[in-house]
Amino acid sequence: MNPRLSLFALAATLAAQVHAAERLNVTVSHDLAIARPAETIAIPWPQVDAALPKVPSQRLIVKNAAGKVLPYQVTNLAATAKDPNMVGAAYGELLFQHDFAAGEKSAAFTVERADAVVAPFPPRTDARFVKERLDDFAWENDKLAHRAYGPALSAPAPGGSDKEVLVTSGMDIWFKRVPYPIVDRWYNIGHDHYHVDGGEGIDMYNVGPTRGAGGTGIWDGTKLHVGANYRDWHILASGPVRTVFELHYDAWDAAGVKVTEVKRFTVDAGRWFDRIDSTFTFTGPARLNVAVGLNKRPSDKGQEVKVDFSDRRADGSLVQWVTQRSLGDFGVALIVPAASGAGGGFAADERNALVLAPVTSGQPLTHYVGAAWTRGSPFATQRDWQQQVADEAARLRSPVRIKLAAER
């Protein structure tokens, strides 16, 4: 290839990425004094299209006030929608992020039309079905990885085989030391190798038949009724800013009431908490009490030293801190905003600490699951983790405000 032509092509591409004929000005504000790291800013696509008519999703440039180009993502949750007029009818939202420093209560951005295709940004979130490991479903961002267990794991072992069998709708955690994706690498090096920290992190969280880190069930006042492994999965979005997917669970018996559940996970880059919207379907009672749980004894055998719990009814939060013998300490937490209202509260059974919230059939219950490890996070102490959970709950109660202004 002619080097002069190559340089010309590169210059043309760079020029296209900084030139824009139209602009959408975005001002984002909030009321908190605390920092808001990795705050995801979501703009409904029709508002983008109104300012930048028929702009393709791959021809955008998002900049902050200093002119820095920011990674962005356009969701496509309604992927089956037709778009004959090229107005992004299937698009959901334009997403990008900003790190609000403590005391920074406003930030400005521009969304511009690029004259050339903008290359994809490196992924910081992901999710995938892991057929090769007994139907695991795994997801991650740059902070943590998780998994749920599928139907192949719950199937009986054939005679004479050593197949693993586990029936649980509990949630697992993989603690990371590194910001880059590790799920594929860990599965590719072979099952159980990731139970040893090779420098990237470790799978040391014990789930078994418990709720693990954020599994759900129905609480009848004295007993927890839970489902089995997920049945189906569906990935709705995956990208540099956000991954969205669903897990579907078959019906289970909750004290005579048949209940099904669909969990929708929203996993954002840079965040220690995932959002889960659980929709339960049932007939008969006007409402049921859902329990979101944490395993009381999540350390591997030989690592158990001390497990502490604290709860805050005002936040609907349950905070766990696990002190271990040699693998570092870790915190896990649940935030269930509906638990702070009437009918909400806390409970426990032999295996799980629980946050309770009432639900009606077909209406989603929003809750958040977070975790951090002392060897892979800035949270070195139990107090650090408790403060992080309190700050996260405050951010959830006080979302950012977005103001848009088109400029021709």
Buried (B, 14 or more C-beta within 10 A) or exposed (E): EEEEEEEEEEEEBEEBBEEBEBBBBBBBBBEBEBBBBBBBBBBBBEBBBEBBEEBBBEBBBBBBEEEEBBBBBBBBEEEEEEEEEEBBBBBBBBBBBBEBEEEBBEBBBBBBBBBBEBEEBEBBBBBBBBEEBBBBBBBBBBBBBBBBBBBBBBBEEEEEEEEEEBEBBBBBBBBBBEEEBBBEEBBEEEEEEBEEBEEBBBBBBBBEBBBBBBBBBBBBEEEBBBBBBBBBBEBBBBBBBBBBBBBEBBBBEBBEBEBBBBBBBBBBBBBBBBBBBBBBEBEEEEEBBBBBBBBBBBBBEEBBEEBEBEBBEEBBBBBBBBBBEEBBBBBBBBBBBBBBEEEBBBBBBEBBBBBBBBBEBEEBBBBBBBBBBBBBBEBEEBEBBBEBBBBBBBBBEEEBEBEBEBEE
